[in-house]
Amino acid sequence: MRRLSVLVVAAFLVISSAPALALPGFEAGVRGTYWFPDLSATAQTTTAGVPETKFDVKGDLGVGDEDFFSGEAFVRFGRVTLRLGYTPIRFDGNKTLTRTIEFGGETFSVSDNVISRLDVDMLDAELQVDMLRHDLIAASFYLGLIGKVKYVDGEVKLTSSALTERRDFQAPIPMIGLAAGAGFANNLVRADARVTGMAYSGNHLYEADVFASFVPFPFLRVQGGYRYIDLKVDEDDIVADLELKGPYIGAQLSF
């Protein structure tokens, strides 16, 4: 038992001295964040080729800011990192209209009490290839290229006492960008950033994620950062503009 105790203590000391707990050419884990974004969004539908009212979801519909969870799983083999992410976004509003809104071929009149909902699910598949990755004695840094596809599945829904109308929009959006990061004190403290974007055919999506992190316990990395998303989807019957920006807190488990 004494030998076993010595081995357990020795193993714990080894683990504690390697906070990232990643093999030189391999790392895998999951990351979760809780985001506090400010919302800015507009929407406009078209019926029979005729543009209808462009409305602001906060000013016209009383939609308020909300907080969201987001998740990511990743695996790194040497200079190549694969990531899968998911961000569900839900906003609700309830307001008596101060102007008439035409939406989806229906008319919501002044003084109508309208309950609104904006849902957007974002699925990410991302590949990062590091052009530079160096591990020094007590520090490390990398610079990489990112290629990703973000699938956006959204719905705008308006409901009054007499009407309910909704419009959906879906778009797989390819994106390219850069990733960079640096670690200090054997990666006990890190700073990382990713910036991606793409614009085409009236659609665009720009995204940035900048965060710092530290390791309080083996296997665990605590993070704090700032995330920005600017999305425009222009389909046949709806144009939706969505901007989200704000800080977040998170944690990562990896080995």
C-alpha positions in Angstrom: 0.0 0.0 0.0 2.9 2.3 0.8 4.4 1.8 -2.7 1.0 2.3 -4.3 0.6 5.6 -2.3 4.0 6.8 -3.6 3.1 5.9 -7.2 -0.2 7.8 -6.9 1.5 10.9 -5.4 4.2 10.7 -8.1 1.6 10.4 -10.9 -0.3 13.5 -9.5 2.9 15.5 -9.4 3.7 14.6 -13.0 0.2 15.6 -14.1 0.3 18.8 -12.2 3.6 19.8 -13.8 2.0 19.4 -17.3 -1.1 21.6 -17.1 -2.2 21.2 -20.8 -2.0 17.5 -20.4 -1.7 17.1 -24.2 0.8 14.8 -25.9 3.2 16.7 -28.2 1.3 15.8 -31.3 -2.2 15.1 -30.0 -4.9 16.9 -28.0 -8.7 16.3 -27.7 -11.4 17.9 -25.6 -14.6 19.8 -25.3 -15.3 23.5 -24.7 -18.4 25.1 -23.3 -19.1 28.9 -23.1 -21.9 31.1 -21.7 -22.3 34.2 -23.9 -23.7 37.6 -23.0 -24.3 39.2 -26.4 -26.0 42.5 -27.4 -28.4 42.0 -30.3 -29.0 44.1 -33.3 -31.3 42.5 -36.0 -33.6 43.5 -38.8 -35.8 41.4 -41.1 -37.8 42.0 -44.3 -40.0 39.6 -46.4 -41.0 39.7 -50.0 -44.4 38.4 -51.2 -45.1 38.0 -55.0 -41.9 40.0 -55.7 -43.0 43.0 -53.6 -40.8 44.0 -50.7 -42.7 44.4 -47.4 -41.9 46.3 -44.2 -38.3 46.2 -43.0 -38.5 46.1 -39.2 -36.1 46.1 -36.2 -36.7 43.2 -33.9 -35.7 45.2 -30.8 -37.3 48.6 -31.6 -40.4 47.4 -33.4 -41.1 44.1 -31.6 -39.6 44.6 -28.2 -37.2 41.7 -28.4 -34.7 41.8 -25.5 -31.1 40.6 -25.1 -30.6 37.0 -23.9 -27.7 34.9 -22.8 -26.7 31.6 -24.4 -24.7 28.4 -24.0 -22.4 27.3 -26.8 -20.4 24.1 -27.2 -17.5 22.8 -29.1 -15.6 19.5 -29.5 -12.1 19.3 -31.0 -9.2 17.1 -31.7 -5.6 18.1 -32.8 -3.1 15.9 -34.6 0.2 17.8 -34.8 -0.5 20.9 -36.9 -4.1 20.0 -37.8 -7.1 20.7 -35.6 -10.7 19.6 -36.3 -13.6 21.3 -34.5 -17.4 20.8 -34.4 -19.5 23.5 -32.7 -23.1 24.3 -31.9 -24.7 27.6 -30.9 -28.5 27.8 -30.3 -29.8 31.4 -30.3 -33.3 32.2 -29.0 -34.9 35.7 -28.6 -38.5 36.5 -27.6 -40.4 39.8 -27.7 -43.9 41.1 -26.7 -45.0 44.5 -27.7 -47.9 46.6 -28.9 -47.1 47.9 -32.4 -46.6 51.6 -33.0 -46.5 51.1 -36.7 -48.0 48.7 -39.3 -45.8 45.8 -40.2 -46.3 43.7 -43.3 -44.7 40.3 -42.9 -45.0 37.2 -45.0 -48.1 38.5 -46.8 -49.9 39.3 -43.6 -50.5 42.8 -42.0 -50.0 43.4 -38.3 -51.6 46.7 -37.6 -50.9 49.6 -35.2 -52.1 48.7 -31.6 -51.9 45.0 -32.3 -50.1 43.2 -29.4 -47.5 41.0 -31.2 -45.5 38.2 -29.7 -42.4 37.6 -31.7 -39.7 34.9 -31.7 -36.3 34.8 -33.4 -34.5 31.4 -33.5 -31.1 30.7 -35.1 -29.2 27.4 -34.8 -25.6 27.5 -35.9 -23.6 24.4 -36.6 -19.9 24.6 -37.3 -17.4 22.2 -39.0 -13.9 23.7 -38.9 -10.4 22.6 -40.1 -7.4 24.5 -38.9 -3.9 23.9 -40.3 -1.0 25.6 -38.5 1.6 27.2 -40.7 3.7 27.9 -37.6 3.7 26.0 -34.3 6.7 26.4 -32.0 7.1 25.2 -28.4 9.9 26.9 -26.5 11.2 26.2 -23.0 8.3 28.0 -21.2 6.3 29.5 -24.0 4.6 28.4 -27.2 2.8 30.1 -30.1 1.0 29.2 -33.4 -0.4 30.8 -36.5 -2.9 28.9 -38.6 -5.3 29.0 -41.6 -8.9 28.1 -41.0 -11.5 26.7 -43.4 -15.0 26.1 -42.1 -18.6 25.7 -43.0 -21.3 27.3 -40.8 -24.8 26.0 -41.3 -27.4 28.5 -40.2 -31.0 27.4 -39.6 -33.3 30.3 -38.6 -36.9 31.3 -38.1 -38.7 34.6 -37.5 -42.2 34.2 -36.1 -44.9 36.9 -35.4 -48.2 36.2 -33.6 -51.1 38.5 -32.8 -54.6 37.7 -31.5 -55.7 37.0 -35.1 -52.6 36.1 -37.1 -49.6 33.9 -36.9 -46.9 34.1 -39.6 -43.4 32.7 -39.8 -40.5 32.6 -42.3 -37.6 30.3 -42.3 -34.1 30.7 -43.7 -31.3 28.2 -44.1 -27.8 28.7 -45.5 -24.6 26.7 -45.5 -21.9 29.4 -45.5 -18.3 28.5 -46.3 -15.7 30.7 -44.5 -12.0 31.2 -44.4 -9.8 32.9 -41.8 -6.8 32.9 -39.4 -6.1 31.6 -35.9 -3.3 32.6 -33.6 -2.3 32.0 -30.0 0.4 32.1 -27.5 1.0 30.2 -24.2 3.2 31.2 -21.2 4.5 29.4 -18.1 4.2 26.0 -19.8 0.7 26.9 -21.1 -0.6 27.7 -17.6 -1.8 31.0 -19.2 -2.8 31.4 -22.8 -4.3 33.9 -25.3 -6.0 32.8 -28.5 -7.9 34.4 -31.4 -9.9 33.2 -34.4 -11.2 35.4 -37.2 -13.2 34.0 -40.1 -15.5 35.4 -42.8 -17.1 35.2 -46.2 -19.4 37.3 -48.4 -21.2 36.1 -51.6 -24.5 36.6 -53.5 -26.0 39.1 -51.0 -25.1 36.9 -48.0 -22.2 37.4 -45.6 -21.0 36.1 -42.3 -18.1 37.5 -40.3 -17.1 36.0 -37.0 -14.3 36.7 -34.4 -13.5 35.0 -31.1 -10.7 36.3 -28.8 -10.1 34.8 -25.4 -7.6 34.3 -22.6 -7.4 31.2 -20.3 -5.6 29.7 -17.4 -5.3 26.2 -15.8 -6.5 26.0 -12.2 -6.5 22.2 -12.1 -5.3 19.3 -14.3 -7.5 18.7 -17.4 -9.4 22.0 -16.8 -8.9 25.3 -18.5 -11.0 28.3 -17.5 -11.6 30.9 -20.2 -13.0 34.4 -20.7 -13.4 36.2 -24.0 -15.3 38.3 -26.5 -17.3 36.9 -29.5 -18.6 38.8 -32.5 -21.0 37.5 -35.3 -22.3 39.6 -38.2 -24.7 37.6 -40.4 -26.8 38.5 -43.4 -29.0 35.9 -45.2 -30.7 37.0 -48.4 -33.1 34.3 -49.7 -36.0 34.6 -52.2 -38.6 35.6 -49.6 -36.7 37.0 -46.6 -33.6 39.2 -45.8 -32.4 38.8 -42.3 -29.5 40.8 -40.7 -28.2 39.7 -37.3 -25.4 41.1 -35.3 -24.3 39.7 -31.9 -21.4 40.9 -29.9 -20.4 40.5 -26.3 -18.2 38.8 -23.6 -18.4 35.2 -22.5 -17.0 32.9 -19.8 -16.2 29.3 -20.4 -14.3 26.1 -19.5 -12.4 23.5 -21.5 -11.7 19.9 -20.6 -8.9 18.3 -22.6 -6.2 15.7 -22.5 
